[in-house]
Amino acid sequence: MAIIPSDIHIQDNSIAIVAWDEGGAGQVDSWIEKEGRYHIACFVNDSDDPVQVDIEAERKKRPAKQFDFPLRESFKNKPLISSTLWLDVIRDMGISKVLIMTPDKRKRLHQIRDARRHGLELVSAIHPTALILEDAILHENLIIFARAVIGYRTELYPGVTINTGSVIEHHNVVQTCAIIDPGVKTAGNVLIGECAHVHTGAIIIPKIRIGANSTIGAGAVVIRDVPDNVTVVGNPARNINQLPPAQ
């Protein structure tokens, strides 16, 4: 049965945030309302089953003392909707804007497409300390964390996440729902494919193409093109795993 709290307050600038990445949604919540552009009306769990988190067990896994966990009907002191029909639910409630943060990249891609079909506006969360250089092209539903640098004439497609301190240099193209982890550095004219994941501290030299659904390991140094659906690690990066094509 869908869980829909009754205490949701809707404003003209209200948005719903779908899912909560590991610490990501909490960070976005900490800055997005301070800018005054959006009001977070609720978070969304795309299941009819309420969230079940063993909070004490989760706390034992983490060194951080401050960590927010979703409860049955709330997250970060905001209402939490649990429904497989969340697109219809939030639209019927009068929420016309959504930010999709689903960690599963393929699932995020499909949710973005579904939100468009439902006539919802996809919004972005860009930290005020992020540096966006001239003529960069920013599409919708982007998540750009603190001190990230988006280079001259770089293009970020819908659903892309750029994490803290990453430098995406000039004329890069980062395609739909790719994820760039903290501290990544790309040189100029790099293409990162759809739903690719570049892990912490990786370095990519100029004019490299990273294939769709591929994974670049933490600290890898990429000096040659990476095909679709593979995992590469090391310095220089080498292929260690061939993945099946994404659905």
VOMAR-531106 format. One record per residue: residue in one letter; x, y negated, z of N, C-alpha, C in turn. Coordinates in steps of 0.1 Angstrom, whole numbers, plus 5000, padded with zeros to 4 digits. Layout:
# VOMAR-531106
AXYZXYZXYZ ...
This chain:
# VOMAR-531106
M500950125000500050005000500949885000 A500649784992501349664991501349585004 I502449525008502549445020502649295015 I501649215019501549075015501248995027 P502248925033502048845044501048735042 S500348695052499248595050499748445053 D501048435057501548305061502448235051 I502148265038503048205028502548065024 H503447975025503147835022503647795008 I502747744999503047724985503147574983 Q504247524977504447384973504547384957 D504547264952504747254937506147304933 N507147294942508447344938508847474944 S507847554948508047684954508647784945 I509547864950510047974942510048104951 A510048224944510148344951511548404947 I512248454957513548524954513348674955 V513648744944513448884943514648954947 A514549044957515549124963516549044971 W517549114977518549044984519849124982 D520749064975522049124973522749124986 E523849204987524649215000525149085004 G524449015012524848885017524548765007 G524248804995524048694985522848614987 A521648674989520448604991520448515003 G521148565014521248475025522048355023 Q523148365015523948255011523148155003 V522448204993521548114984520548044993 D519948115002518948055011519547945019 S520847955022521547855031521747725023 W521747725010522047595003520947544994 I520047634988519247594978518147494982 E517647514994516647424999517247285003 K518547295008519147165012519247065000 E519347124988519447034977518146964974 G517047014979515746954977515046984965 R515647064956514947094943513947194944 Y514147294953513247414954512947434969 H511747494970511247544983511147694982 I511747774991511647914990510347954997 A509448004990508148044995508148185001 C508948274995509048405000510148484993 F510448594999511348694992510448814987 V510948894978510148994972510949124972 N510249234977510749374977509849444966 D510449494955509649544944509149684946 S508649714958508049844962506849824970 D505949914970504749904978505049954992 D506150014994506550055008507349945015 P507049925027507749815035509249855036 V510049755038511449775040511749845053 Q512549945053512850025065514450015067 V514849935076516249925079516549955093 D517550055095517950085109519049975112 I518549865118519449745120520649785129 E520449855140521549885148522649975141 A522150065133523150145125523850065115 E523149965109523749885099524849785106 R524449735117525449645124526749715128 K526649845131527849925134528849935122 K528249925110529049935098529849805095 R529449695101529949565097530749495108 P531949435105532649355115531949225118 A531149175109530549045111529449055121 K529348955131528348955141527048895136 Q527248805126526048735121525648795107 F524548865107524048925095522548935095 D521848895084520448905084519949025077 F518949095083518449215076516949195074 P516449245063514949235060514149315070 L513049255074512149325083510849355075 R509849415081508649465074508049355066 E507949235072507149125065507948995065 S509249005067510048875066511548905064 F512148805058513648795057514048655058 K515148625065515648495067514548395072 N513648455080512548375086511548325075 K511548395063510648365053509748495050 P508548475046507748595043508348685033 L508048815034508648915025507448995019 I507248985006506249054999506749194994 S506049294997506449434992505349474983 S505649484969504649524960505249554946 T504949674941505349704927504749604917 L503649544921502949444912503249304916 W504549284921504949154926504749044916 L504949064903504848964893503348904893 D502448994893501048954894500748884907 V501248944918500948884931501448744933 I502648714929503148584931502548484922 R502248524910501548434900500148404905 D499448504910498048484916498148394928 M499248394935499348304947499648164943 G500048134931500348004926501847974926 I502648074927504148064925504448084911 S505047984904505347994890506848004887 K507648004897509148004896509748124904 V510748184898511348304904512848304902 L513548354912515048374910515248524913 I515748604904515848744905517248774908 M517548844920518848874925519049024927 T518249104920518349244922519849294919 P520449364928521849414926522049504914 D521149594912521249684900521149594887 K522149594879522249494868521249534857 R521049654854520049694844518649664849 K518349694862517049664867516749514867 R517849434870517649284870517349244856 L518049294846517749264832516249284828 H515749404832514349434829513449344836 Q513749314849512849224857512849084851 I513949034846513948904839513048904827 R513149014819512249014807510849024811 D510549104822509149114826508648974832 A509448904839509048774844508748674833 R509548684822509248594811507848634805 R507648764803506348804797505148764806 H505348744819504348704828504248544829 G505048484821504948334820505548264832 L506448334839507148274851508348204846 E508748094853509948014850511048074858 L512148104852513348164858514248044862 V514648034875515447924880516847974883 S517747884885519147924888519447864902 A520447934908521047884921522547854919 I522847724919524247684916524747604928 H525747654935526247594947526747454944 P526547354952527047224949528547204948 T529347294953530747284951531247354938 A530347424931530847484918531147374908 L532147394900532647294891532247344877 I531347274870530847304857531447204847 L532347254838533047154830532247124817 E532747034810531946964799531547074788 D530347054784529747134773529547274776 A529647314788529247454792527747474789 I527347594785525947624782525447714793 L524547674801524047754812522547794809 H522347924809521047974807520347994820 E519148054821518348064833518748184842 N518248174854518448284864519948314867 L520748204867522148214871522348204886 I523348274891523748264905525248234905 I525548104909526948064909527348014923 F528248084929528648064943529647954945 A530047924957530847814961532247824953 R532647704949534047684943534247764930 A533247814924533447874911533747764901 V534547804891534747714880534247774867 I533447694860532947734847533547644836 G534347704827535147624819534447554807 Y535247464801534747394789534247484779 R532947454775532247524764532047674767 T532047704779531747844783530247864783 E529747984779528348014779528048124789 L527048104798526648204807525148244803 Y524948364800523648414796522748434808 P521448464806520548484818520948594827 G520748574840521048674850522448694854 V523348614849524748624853525048584867 T525948654874526348614888527848584887 I528248464892529648424893529948404908 N530748484914530948474928532048374932 T532248364945533048254951534448254946 G534848134941536248104938536648164924 S535748224917536148274904536348164894 V537348184884537648084874537348144861 I536248094854535948144841536348034831 E537348054824538047954816537247914803 H537847824795537147764784536747864773 H535647834767535147914755534848064759 N534648094771534248234775532748244772 V532348374770530948404769530748524778 V529848494788529448604798528048634795 Q527848764791526448804786525548844797 T524348874793523248894803523548984814 C523248934826523349014839524749074842 A525749024836527149054840527348994854 I528249064862528549024875530048994876 I530448884881531848844883532048834898 D532948914904533148914918534048804922 P534248774935535148664940536548674935 G537148564932538548554929538948604915 V538048624906538348674893538948554885 K539848574876540348474867540348524852 T539648454844539748484830540448374822 A541148404812541748304804540748264793 G541148184783540248134773539748244763 N538548214758538048294747537848444750 V537348464763537048604767535548624766 L535248744762533748784761533548894771 I532648884780532248984790530849034787 G530749154784529449214778528349224788 E527149254783525949264790526149374801 C525749334814525749424825527149474829 A528149414824529549444828529749394843 H530749454850531049414863532549404865 V532949274868534449254869534649234884 H535449324890535549324905536649224910 T536649214923537449114930538949104925 G539348984922540648954919541249004905 A540349054897540849094884541248974875 I542249004866542748894857542548944843 I542048854834541748894820542548794812 I543448834803544148744795543348694783 P543848594775543048534765542548634754 K541348604748540848664736540548814738 I540148854750539848994753538249004753 R537849124749536449154749536149274759 I535349244768534949354778533549404773 G533449534771532249594766531049594776 A529849614770528649614778528749734788 N528249714800528049814811529449864816 S530549804812531849844817532149784830 T533149844837533549804851535049784850 I535449664855536849624857537149634872 G538149724875538449744889539049624896 A538949624909539549514917541049504914 G541549374912542949354909543449394896 A542649454887543149494874543649374866 V544549404857545049304848544749364834 V543849294827543249344815544049274803 I544749354795545549294785545149344771 R544149434771543549474758542049494759 D541349494748539949504748539449634755 V538249624762537649734769536349774762 P536249894758534949934751533749934760 D532649964755531349974763531450104772 N530850094784530550204792531750274798 V532750204801533950264807534350184820 T535150254828535750194840537250184838 V537850064840539350054839539849994852 V541050034855541749994867543249974865 G543949904874545349904874545949784866 N547349784866548049674859549249744851 P549049754838547849704830546649794832 A545549744829544249814831544249934822 R543850054827543650174819542350244822 N541850314812540550374813540650494822 I539750504832539650624841538350694840 N537350634833536050704834535250654822 Q534550744815533650714805532250734810 L531450634809530050644814529050674803 P527950734806526950744796526350614792 P525850594779525250474775524150434784 A523950304787522850254795521550264788 Q520550284797519150294791518450154791 
